[in-house]
């Protein structure tokens, strides 16, 4: 039961959770159990859902693009915009499918009028390594929905991810009722608007989950469910158990006609997850061990099922046991408060300090892709100041490489791993 309430957020692809408080982080985890559960669900989404894994791999490719540009030129100009064609394609796909980007508002507290969602598309092209490097041309769709007599809201994967986490949290904890309806109740609002109010919450959540096995989840929701007459006519006669079983046998069909089952697609993405992340973090043995552990666990325990639908239908004690079981097997790399004080939840603390590399990569992205205002010299200065004794006032100045190496500076370790020690960052 929720006794206290606090904000929190999870940073996708970087495996860290933030509690929006300055309280001691271990105490916050135990105190704000509903917040922890909600953000923990986002963490599990990151390691099993094909859409999330694809986003993670895209981010690694974007960093590789940044790195190669820096090595070629000897500098990085901020904000970075030297994208090659593949990055431009995946950036377009991400911006069109995630949601909350092409709109007037990312959060809407109360929806009192909703109009039909309108799809729009942009053409994209590129090679898809998933299908024997075939060159493809295709349309990328996004869906905009006008609400409250004028507000334009952009639907996307974000709505489904937040809906799932919110529904599971609300099922197992007393809700404070303060969450904005969009994106947290998007699926409910859409089902009611499209005349499907009779579909149970459990089936709605299962539908949201299966959509995230597709590369454009919100389009999959509209084409295969909300606007699919066969589904609309048949759903009333099916039980949750029948829907669950039916969805497990679904096949996805790519633009060029390649068919793939949910299980095959999940296992393919998990292999990509292990191969690509292991290569990216090849200089960090602790992270590589964790990646292997996560991949093995996800393939064995989380695939060939709908884990979030299962979490929703569990009783609360079983749900809490499941979270503890997952932590005991794969841990949670980083949990922080607003002061950036940080701990790692791991069954073993071996090399746990390496997980800071996830956060450094996140900060580096923000550092080089943000605005033109000049920043401090070190993007993780505040983090180090809150978490260790290696940081001092000299760190926020232009220290020499030898000084940084002697201090065992984690940011210098990041730059050294990717050959970026001598790269100038220009604003």
C-alpha positions in Angstrom: 0.0 0.0 0.0 1.3 3.5 -0.8 1.9 5.5 2.4 3.9 8.3 0.8 4.1 9.6 -2.7 7.0 11.1 -4.7 8.0 11.7 -8.3 10.5 9.5 -10.0 11.7 8.7 -13.5 13.7 6.0 -15.3 16.2 6.9 -18.1 15.6 4.4 -20.9 18.7 2.7 -22.4 20.9 3.9 -19.6 19.6 1.6 -16.8 19.2 4.2 -14.1 16.3 5.2 -11.9 15.9 8.6 -10.2 13.9 9.5 -7.1 12.8 13.2 -7.1 14.0 13.8 -3.6 17.2 14.6 -1.7 16.6 12.0 0.9 19.0 9.1 1.4 18.5 6.8 -1.6 18.4 3.5 0.3 15.7 5.0 2.6 13.8 6.4 -0.4 13.6 2.9 -2.0 12.1 1.4 1.1 9.8 4.4 1.8 8.5 5.1 -1.7 7.6 1.6 -2.7 5.0 2.5 -5.4 7.4 4.9 -7.1 10.1 2.2 -7.1 7.8 -0.4 -8.5 6.6 1.9 -11.3 10.2 2.8 -12.4 11.4 -0.8 -11.9 8.7 -1.8 -14.5 10.3 0.6 -17.0 13.7 -1.0 -16.3 12.3 -4.5 -17.1 10.7 -3.0 -20.3 14.2 -2.0 -21.3 15.6 -5.5 -21.2 12.8 -7.5 -22.8 10.6 -5.5 -25.1 11.8 -5.4 -28.7 10.9 -1.8 -29.2 13.0 -0.7 -26.2 15.9 -2.9 -27.2 15.8 -1.4 -30.7 15.9 2.1 -29.2 18.9 1.1 -27.0 20.8 -0.2 -30.0 19.9 2.9 -32.0 21.4 5.1 -29.2 24.6 3.0 -29.4 24.7 3.6 -33.2 24.2 7.4 -32.6 27.1 7.4 -30.2 29.2 5.5 -32.7 28.3 8.2 -35.3 29.4 10.9 -32.9 32.6 9.2 -32.1 33.5 8.6 -35.7 32.8 12.2 -36.6 35.0 13.3 -33.7 37.9 11.1 -34.7 37.6 12.2 -38.3 37.5 15.9 -37.5 39.4 16.2 -34.2 36.5 18.0 -32.6 32.8 17.9 -31.9 30.6 20.9 -32.5 27.7 21.2 -30.0 24.9 20.8 -30.6 26.0 17.8 -32.7 24.4 17.4 -36.1 26.9 15.5 -38.2 24.6 12.5 -38.7 25.1 9.9 -41.4 22.2 8.4 -43.3 21.6 5.4 -41.1 21.5 7.6 -38.0 19.1 10.1 -39.7 16.8 7.2 -40.5 16.8 5.8 -36.9 16.4 9.3 -35.4 13.4 9.8 -37.6 11.9 6.5 -36.6 12.5 7.3 -32.9 11.0 10.7 -33.1 7.9 9.5 -35.1 7.2 6.4 -33.0 8.1 7.4 -29.4 5.3 10.0 -28.9 5.2 13.2 -27.0 7.3 15.1 -29.6 5.1 16.6 -32.3 2.5 18.0 -29.9 1.5 21.0 -27.8 1.8 19.2 -24.6 3.6 16.1 -23.3 1.3 15.7 -20.3 -2.4 16.4 -20.0 -3.9 16.4 -16.5 -7.6 16.0 -17.6 -9.1 15.0 -20.9 -12.7 16.2 -21.4 -12.9 15.9 -25.2 -11.1 13.6 -27.6 -11.2 13.5 -31.4 -10.1 10.7 -33.7 -6.3 10.3 -34.0 -4.9 11.3 -37.4 -2.0 9.5 -38.9 0.8 11.2 -40.9 3.9 9.8 -42.4 7.4 10.6 -43.7 9.4 8.5 -46.1 12.6 6.8 -44.9 15.1 4.4 -46.4 18.1 2.4 -45.3 19.7 -1.0 -44.8 18.2 -3.3 -42.2 20.7 -5.6 -40.7 17.9 -7.7 -39.3 17.0 -8.9 -42.7 20.2 -9.7 -44.6 21.1 -6.1 -45.1 18.2 -5.5 -47.5 17.8 -1.9 -48.6 14.3 -0.8 -47.8 12.1 2.2 -48.5 9.2 2.7 -46.2 6.9 5.1 -44.5 7.2 6.0 -40.8 3.9 6.9 -39.2 3.0 9.0 -36.2 -0.4 9.7 -34.8 -1.7 13.1 -33.6 -4.9 13.5 -31.6 -6.7 16.7 -30.9 -8.2 17.0 -27.4 -9.9 19.6 -25.2 -10.9 21.7 -28.2 -7.5 22.5 -29.5 -4.6 20.8 -27.7 -2.6 18.5 -30.1 -1.3 15.4 -28.5 1.2 13.1 -30.1 0.6 9.4 -29.4 3.4 6.9 -29.4 5.3 4.1 -27.6 5.6 6.3 -24.5 1.9 6.1 -24.0 1.9 2.3 -23.9 5.0 2.1 -21.7 3.6 4.5 -19.2 0.1 2.9 -19.3 1.6 -0.5 -18.5 3.6 0.8 -15.6 0.7 2.9 -14.2 -1.8 0.1 -14.4 0.5 -2.3 -12.6 1.3 0.3 -10.0 -2.3 1.2 -9.5 -3.3 -2.5 -9.2 -0.9 -3.2 -6.3 -0.7 0.2 -4.5 -3.3 2.8 -3.4 -3.2 5.5 -6.1 -3.1 9.1 -5.2 -5.1 10.0 -8.4 -2.7 12.8 -9.3 -1.1 11.2 -12.4 -2.0 13.1 -15.6 -4.5 11.2 -17.9 -2.1 11.5 -20.8 0.1 9.5 -21.2 -0.9 7.3 -18.1 -4.4 6.6 -19.2 -4.0 6.8 -23.0 -5.1 3.3 -23.7 -8.3 3.5 -21.6 -9.2 6.8 -23.3 -8.6 5.4 -26.7 -10.6 2.2 -26.0 -13.5 4.2 -24.7 -13.4 6.6 -27.6 -13.3 3.9 -30.2 -16.3 2.0 -28.7 -14.4 -0.7 -26.9 -15.2 0.2 -23.3 -16.3 -3.4 -22.6 -12.7 -4.7 -23.1 -11.3 -5.6 -19.6 -8.3 -3.9 -18.1 -6.3 -7.1 -18.2 -6.9 -7.5 -21.9 -6.1 -3.8 -22.6 -2.8 -4.1 -20.8 -2.0 -7.3 -22.7 -2.7 -5.5 -26.0 -0.5 -2.6 -25.0 2.3 -5.1 -24.2 2.0 -7.0 -27.5 2.1 -3.7 -29.4 5.6 -3.0 -28.0 6.9 -6.1 -29.8 6.4 -4.1 -33.0 8.8 -1.3 -34.2 5.9 1.2 -34.4 3.7 0.3 -31.4 1.1 2.9 -31.7 0.4 2.3 -35.4 0.2 -1.4 -34.6 -2.4 -0.6 -31.9 -4.6 1.3 -34.4 -4.2 -1.0 -37.4 -4.6 -4.3 -35.6 -6.9 -3.4 -32.8 -8.7 0.0 -32.6 -9.5 0.2 -36.3 -9.6 -3.5 -37.1 -13.2 -4.6 -37.6 -12.4 -8.3 -37.1 -10.8 -7.6 -33.8 -13.6 -5.3 -32.8 -16.2 -7.9 -33.5 -14.4 -10.9 -32.0 -12.9 -9.5 -28.8 -16.1 -9.6 -26.8 -16.3 -13.4 -27.0 -12.7 -14.0 -25.8 -11.5 -14.4 -22.2 -8.2 -12.9 -21.0 -6.6 -16.4 -21.1 -7.7 -16.9 -24.7 -6.4 -13.5 -25.7 -3.0 -14.1 -24.0 -2.6 -17.5 -25.7 -3.7 -16.1 -29.1 -1.2 -13.2 -28.9 1.7 -15.5 -28.1 1.2 -17.1 -31.5 1.1 -13.8 -33.4 3.4 -13.3 -36.4 4.8 -9.9 -37.4 5.3 -9.1 -41.1 8.0 -6.7 -42.2 7.5 -4.1 -44.9 9.1 -6.5 -47.4 7.0 -9.5 -46.3 9.3 -11.3 -43.8 7.3 -13.1 -41.2 8.5 -13.5 -37.6 6.9 -14.9 -34.4 7.0 -13.0 -31.2 9.4 -15.5 -29.6 11.8 -15.4 -32.6 11.8 -11.6 -32.7 12.4 -11.4 -28.9 15.3 -13.8 -29.1 16.8 -12.0 -32.1 16.6 -8.7 -30.3 18.1 -10.2 -27.1 21.0 -11.5 -29.1 21.5 -8.1 -30.7 21.3 -6.6 -27.2 24.1 -8.9 -25.9 26.3 -8.6 -28.9 26.0 -4.8 -29.4 26.2 -3.8 -25.7 29.1 -6.2 -25.1 31.0 -4.7 -28.0 30.3 -1.1 -26.9 31.4 -1.8 -23.2 34.2 -4.1 -24.2 36.6 -2.4 -21.8 34.4 -3.0 -18.8 34.4 -6.6 -17.6 31.8 -6.0 -14.9 29.3 -4.5 -17.4 29.9 -7.3 -19.9 29.2 -9.9 -17.2 26.0 -8.1 -16.3 24.9 -7.9 -19.9 25.4 -11.7 -20.3 23.5 -12.3 -17.1 20.6 -10.0 -18.2 20.5 -11.7 -21.6 20.4 -15.2 -20.2 17.8 -14.3 -17.6 15.6 -12.5 -20.1 15.7 -15.3 -22.6 15.0 -18.0 -20.0 12.5 -16.2 -17.7 11.0 -13.3 -19.5 10.5 -14.4 -23.1 7.7 -16.6 -24.5 5.3 -14.9 -22.0 3.9 -11.5 -21.4 5.7 -10.6 -18.2 3.8 -7.3 -17.6 0.4 -8.9 -18.1 1.6 -11.5 -15.6 2.6 -8.8 -13.1 -0.8 -7.2 -13.5 -2.7 -10.4 -12.7 -0.5 -11.4 -9.8 -1.6 -10.7 -6.2 0.5 -8.0 -4.5 2.6 -10.4 -2.4 3.5 -12.4 -5.6 4.2 -9.2 -7.4 6.6 -8.0 -4.7 8.3 -11.4 -4.6 8.8 -11.2 -8.4 10.5 -7.8 -8.1 12.8 -9.2 -5.4 13.5 -12.3 -7.5 14.5 -10.3 -10.6 16.8 -8.1 -8.5 18.4 -11.2 -7.0 19.1 -12.5 -10.5 20.2 -9.4 -12.4 20.1 -6.5 -10.0 19.5 -2.8 -11.0 22.6 -0.9 -12.1 21.9 2.6 -10.7 19.4 4.3 -8.4 19.9 8.0 -7.7 18.3 10.9 -5.9 18.1 14.5 -7.1 21.5 15.3 -5.6 22.8 12.5 -7.9 23.8 10.4 -4.8 23.8 6.9 -6.2 23.7 3.2 -5.2 23.7 0.0 -7.2 21.3 -2.9 -6.3 23.3 -6.0 -7.1 23.5 -9.5 -5.6 27.3 -9.1 -5.8 29.2 -5.7 -5.6 32.0 -6.9 -7.9 32.7 -4.2 -10.4 29.4 -2.4 -9.6 31.3 0.9 -9.8 31.5 0.3 -13.5 27.8 1.0 -13.9 28.5 4.7 -13.8 29.5 4.2 -17.4 25.8 4.0 -18.3 25.2 7.4 -16.7 28.3 8.9 -18.2 27.0 7.9 -21.7 23.7 9.5 -20.9 25.3 12.7 -19.7 27.6 12.7 -22.7 24.6 12.6 -25.1 23.1 15.5 -23.3 26.4 17.4 -23.2 27.1 17.3 -27.0 23.5 17.3 -28.3 22.1 20.2 -26.2 22.0 23.9 -26.9 24.9 26.2 -27.6 25.3 27.6 -24.1 28.8 26.8 -22.8 28.8 24.2 -20.1 31.2 23.2 -17.3 34.2 21.2 -18.3 33.0 17.9 -16.9 29.5 16.6 -17.5 29.6 14.4 -14.4 31.1 16.8 -12.0 28.1 17.0 -9.7 27.7 13.2 -9.8 31.3 12.7 -8.6 31.0 15.4 -6.1 28.0 13.6 -4.5 29.5 10.1 -4.6 33.2 9.9 -3.9 36.4 11.4 -2.6 38.2 11.6 -6.0 36.4 14.9 -6.9 37.7 18.3 -6.0 37.3 21.9 -7.3 40.1 21.2 -9.8 37.9 18.7 -11.6 35.8 21.4 -13.2 38.8 23.0 -14.9 40.9 21.9 -17.8 43.1 19.3 -16.1 45.8 17.5 -18.1 45.4 13.8 -19.1 48.0 12.7 -16.6 46.2 14.4 -13.7 42.9 12.8 -14.7 44.4 9.3 -15.1 46.1 9.6 -11.7 42.8 10.6 -10.1 41.2 7.5 -11.7 38.6 9.9 -13.1 35.6 7.8 -14.5 34.8 10.4 -17.2 38.4 10.3 -18.4 38.1 6.5 -18.4 35.0 6.8 -20.6 36.9 9.1 -23.0 39.9 6.9 -23.1 37.8 3.8 -23.8 36.6 5.4 -27.1 39.8 7.3 -28.1 38.2 10.7 -27.3 40.8 12.1 -24.9 42.2 14.6 -27.3 38.9 15.6 -28.9 38.0 19.3 -28.5 34.3 20.0 -27.7 33.2 23.3 -29.3 30.2 25.3 -28.4 
